[in-house]
Amino acid sequence: MGDGAVTHIRVRVPGKVNLFLGVRGVRADGYHDIVSVLQTVSIHDTILARLDGKAVSAHPAARRFMELAFTVDGVVDGSVPVNGDNLAVRAARALMAESGVGTAPHTDDQDVPITRLHLTKRIPVAAGMAGGSADAAGALIALNRLWESELDRGELRDLAGLLGADVPFCIMGGTALATGTGTSTAQVLTRGVYHWVVGITDRSLSTPEVYRAFDEVSGPSDVEPDAVLQALRTGDAEALGAALHNDLEVAAVHLLPDLAERRQAMLDAGALGAMVSGSGPTLVALAATAQDANAMAERLASDFDRVEVAISPAGGPELAQR
């Protein structure tokens, strides 16, 4: 690394809502085919990556010797792993393997550079808002720049597809139509800004658990996303609220029955539409205006453990460096 080398990277990466989620049949590999319209919302996690240690030298070959340390804040219950199970750590390891960073053997007496990866959580955990996928995407973008790996966004998306269904979308952000297992995405034309009330519960639902419940109590759907796509093209919030759809909602409510009452509370508070986001248990309600969203949030405060007001689309990951 030469003079003026980047040693700190900060990436703010947004969570998502599924405006439409249709679940099709089970594939031979055990996963489900889906059709989904995803949009980023203005609830962000932050990834800070920095190089540390005396061996951070002027020569890029130093990247071949690398330790990785990971820390997290913004959670108090240990619900976010800090070991190799964390999706951000898995993303870092995948980029190491792809780019050759940290793959050379070293001895204990070598002064090896350290990449410190720190995650600050605001996206709720295991809540259907792609928090873990966003963190993985943020780690790939941050470390690609920090390590001078020089992968373009297309290559990063390909690598992201090996990590999880929502990670490729989180690399790009904005609004997209996802098909297959969710890793194949195409950007969607959208107009307008949408105002959301996000109802968060401290309980969590794992995605595999919800899909198992879906297979037991529901079944494949033939509902199509046309109405949602049309509403986005015209910027019609009222039409979008009426078209919101999630096939996994039945399964999420089966596992947590009080979600149905909380969804109804959102509608009673004036929402244009309300539903479970992704695999849940987060509920999202679309408001007509920012003022309406703030009023709804106040009214719904006692119905949830945490209520946030957000806007969409929120764009993609934002990178700052020094």
Residue, then its C-alpha position, 0 to 999 in steps of 0.5 A: m500500500g502506497d502513500g495515502a493508502v486507505t486504512h479505514i473504510r466505513v459502509r452504511v448498508p440498508g435493510k430491506v422490505n419485501l413488497f411482494l413475496g410469492v413462494r413457488g415449489v420446492r427445488a431438488d436442492g431443498y430450497h424454494d423458488i420465489v418471485s419477490v420485489l425487494q426495496t431498501v429502507s432507511i434503517h441501516d447497519t454500519i460496517l467499519a473496516r480498518l487495517d492495523g498492525k506494524a506490518v501494514s506496509a507500502h507493498p501490496a504483498a502484505r495483503r497475503f498475510m492477514e489476520l481478521a478480527f470481528t466485533v459487534d455492538g448494538v445488540v445486548d443479548g448475544s443474538v449476533p454471533v461474533n465467530g465464523d458463523n456471522l455472515a459478515v465474517r463468512a463474507a470476509r473469508a470468501l473474499m479472502a479466498e477469491s482475492g488471495v488476501g490472507t492465504a499465505p502461511h505465516t509463522d508466529d514470529q511474523d508481524v502480521p497485519i490485522t483487519r478489524l471488522h466492526l459491525t454496528k446493528r440497527i437493522p433488527v436481527a432475524a426479523g425478515m429485513a435482511g440484516g445479516s445479508a446487508d452486513a455480508a454485503g457491507a463487508l464485501i464492499a468495504l474489504n474489497r476496497l480496503w484490501e485493493s482486491e479490485l473486484d467490480r460490483g458484478e464480481l462481488r454480486d457473484l461472490a455474494g450469491l454463494l453466501g445467501a439469497d438476499v446478499p446479491f440484492c444488498i450489494m446493489g440496493g434500490t428496488a429489484l425483482a428477485t427470482g430463483t432462490g432470490t439470488s437472481t435480481a433485476q433492477v425495477l423502475t420506481r417513482g416516488v418516495y414511500h413512508w413506512v412504519v416498521g413494527i419490531t418485536d424482540r422475538s425472532l424467526s429463522t428463515p428455515e423455520v418459517y419455510r418449514a411452517f409454510d410447507e406444513v400449513s400453506g403451499p406454493s402460490d401462483v400470485e404474480p407481482d404485476a400490481v406491485l410493479q405497476a404501482l411502483r412505476t406510477g408512484d402510486a402509494e395507495a395502489l402499492g398499499a393495496a397490492l402488498h403481498n407475502d406468501l410467508e405471512v401465513a407461516a409467520v402468523h402460524l408460528l407467532p399468532d399475535l402477529a395477526e392482531r398487530r397487523q390489524a392494529m396497523l390497518d386500524a391506525g390508518a395504514l394503506g397496507a400492512m404485512v409481515s416483511g420477508s420471513g418475519p416477524t417484523l411488520v411493515a405498514l405503508a403510510a400516505t405521508a411522512q406526517d401520517a407515518n409519524a402519527m401511526a408510529e406514536r399510536l402503535a408504540s405500545d403494540f411493539d417492542r420498537v417502532e421505527v419510521a423509515i422511507s424507501p427506496a434507500g439506495g444501496p450501500e454508502l462507502a466512505q474511506r480515509 
